[in-house]
Amino acid sequence: MAACYHSCMTTGPATIKILLVQIRGDDFSATHEQQCVLEMSGLDPAQLDSVNVVDVDGIDPERYDGADGIIIGGSGSHSVVDDDPFTDWLAADVRRLADRGRPLLGSCWGHQFIARALGGTVIHDPEHAEVGVLEAHALDATLDDPLFGHLPASFPVLMGHHDRVLELPPGATELVHSDICRNQAFKMEGVPVYGTQFHSELTPGRLIERLTQFRQYMPDDAEFEDLKSRMRPTPEAAMILPRFLEHIARSC
């Protein structure tokens, strides 16, 4: 069982500390992502620490150790298939976190980066891009999983990606796929390390706000208006982040 790193963990999710690792090229998207995580998780702002790897040369190990769990977020300005100034040291951090059994959840870019850091393969594949509300399908591996066990066979999720995980890292189990993309979610064997290609931290309205900021995912105005008209709730995906926090609390 992974060690608890914050002494008040035993009182439950209302007291845990989360470190949000961001990959954001502007203040608007960084703040927007923080707000979305707070809204979907139910965390108080004092429970969320955030660091943007675009702005630093490394993350102090004490910030990791001061958190009960770590979330690696998305990015509208960087691709996992590229090598950025932070790529090597952040990948090393991910490997150390996984080796220590630290609770780690990656969303979109974070999902892809965890897969790459642990030995998987990520590719740029615009032919399999997914944007908006799409159907995802749970595999049998989700049935007893603490984060994904509530999922029905098919459920709607929020997407916005041009890259995808082609091959999972060794020791990873695929949990969810879509009609055109495998590896929509995975878990590493024996440790609470997860990735979701879809955005469990977003609501439909928040996705529209984000796509308005990053129109490269939906450049055609008519298509964008059509996408907005087809938005619908994604209640099953919205439970994943709260269940991540609950799982951290129960594990101590």
N, C-alpha and C positions, 0 to 999 in steps of 0.2 A: 504494500500500500504506500502511496506517495506520502511524504512527510507534510505536515501542516507548517506553513511558514508565517502565519499570523496568529497570535495567541488568542484572539477573540473568535476564531473560526468556530469553536464549539457551540456558539450561540446561534449559528445559522446564517442564511444568506443576507440578512439585514445588516450584518456587521463585517462582511468580507471586503477585501481590498482587491481590485482588479487593475492591472497595468494594460493599457491600450497602446500597442505599438502601431504607429501611423506611418503611412508612406504618401504624404500629401504635399503637392506643389504649391498650395496657396492657403491662406488663412480661412477663406470661406469653407472649403471642403473639409479642412481639418476640424473646424468648429462644428460643422454640420454632422460629421461622423460621430464626434463626441456626444452631441445631442441625441442622435439616433440610438447609440448604445445605451445612454442613460434612460431614454424613454422605453426601449424594448426590454431592458433588464430590470427596471425598477430600482436601480441603484441610486443612492444619494450622490450628488456631485463630489462630496468628500470621500466617497468610496472609490472614485475613479482617478487614477493617475494616468497621464498620457505623455508620450514622447514621440516626436516626429523624426524618423531616422534620416530624412532629407536634410535636417538642420544640425545633426550631431555627428561626431566621429566614433561614437560607441555609446552603449547603454551601461551605466554603472551597475555592477552586479547587485549592489544593495537595493536598487529599484526592483529588480526581479525578486530578490529575497523578501522584500517588503510587501509583495503581492501574494495573494492566495491563488490567483490564476492569471493567465496572460491571454489576451486577444490580439491577433495580428489582423489589421483591417484591410480594406481595399485600397485601390489607387486608380485615379483617372489619368495620371501623368507618367506612370512608369509601367514597364512590362517585365514580368518575371524572366522572360527569355533573354533579356539584356543583362549585362553586367554593369551595375552601378557602383559608386564609391562605397556604399554600405553593404553590397551583396555578400562579400566574403565574411565580414565580421558578424552580420546578422545570421547568416547560415550557420556559423559556428555556435552562436547563441542558441539557435533552435536545436541543434544537435545536443548541446549540453542540457537544455531544458528537458528534452525527450529522455536522455540518459538518466536524468535525475527523477523522472516520473512526474514532472511538474504539469499541472493542468494547463493545456494549451489549445486554443480554438482559433483557426484561421478562417477568414471570410473572403471569398473571391480571390483577390491578389494574395492574401494571406494563406488561403487554401493551397494555391499553386506554389507559393514560396516554401511552405512546409514540405510539400511533396518533393520539390527540387532539392531542398537542403538535406533531406533524408534519403536521397538516392533515386527519386523518381524522375520522370521526363515530362517537361512542359513544352508545348509548341504554340506558335502563333498560327491560328487556324480560323480566318474570317469566314470561311465557308460553313463553319459550324458555330458561328456566333449566335448568341441567344440574348435577346433584350426584351424586357417587359415581364408579364405574367405568363408562365409556361407550366406545363404539367411535369411533375417528377414522379418517379416510381421507386418505392421502397423495396429492397431486397430482403431475403429471409434473415440476413445478418442483423437487421435492425430489431428483430422481435424482442430480444432480451437486453437491448442496449439502453443504458440509463438516459441518454439524450434523445434517441430516435425511436424508442420502443412504443411511443404513442402514435406513430404515423400509420395512416391507412395505406392501402396498396398504391394509390395514386393521390396526389395532393398538389395544389398550386404553390409555386415559388416565384420569387422576384429575381430576375437575372439582368446582367449587363456585362458581357465579356466577349473578347475576341481571341483570347488565349485559352488553353485548356490543358488539363492533366492527361497526357497520352498514356503514361505508364505510372502506376502507383509505386511508391518505394517498397523495398523488401519489408515484410512484416505488416503491411497495411491491408485492410479489408475494405472492399467497396461496400458502401451502405445504400447509396441512392444513385440512380441514373435518370437521364431524360431520354426523349425519343431520338435525339441526334447526338447526345454526348454521354459517354460513360463517365464514371468517377465524379459524379456530382457531389458526393460526400464520402469520406473515408475515416477510419479509425486505425491507429497504430496498435498492434498487439501488446497487451499487457500494461499499457500506460494510457492515461486520459488525454491523449493527443488526437485532435479531430480537425478535419477541414471540410468546409462546405463551399462549393462553387457559387451557390445561390446566396442571397443576402438575407440571413436570418435576423439582422439588426434593423431592417427597413420595413416600413409600411408602404403601401402603394403610393400614397401622397408624397412620402419622403423620396421614393425612387424617382418620381416625376421631377421633384426639385433637383435631384442629383443629375438626372439626364439633361435637364435644362442647362446645367452648368457644363456638362460634358457632352456636347452635341455631336461629337465624333461617333458616338454609339448609335445615333439616330439623326443623321444630317438632313434627311428629307422632311420638309415641314408637313406634308400630307401624311406621311407615314407616322410622324410623331403624334399628330392629332388623332390618328386612328389608334395608335398604341394607348394614348390617354383614355380614349373612349372604351377600351377593352380592359381597363384595370379592374381588379376585384380583390377582395380580402384574401390573405394567406395565413389563416389562423394556425394551421399545423406547424408551418415553418416558424411562426412567431413564438412558439413554445420552446424552441431549441436553446436559445440563449438563457432564459430563466432556468431551464433544466440543467444547463451547464453549471450555473451558480449553485443550484440545489445539490448537484452531484459533488461539487467541491466540498460543500458543508457536510454532506453525509459521509464523505470519505475520511473524515478526521475523527 
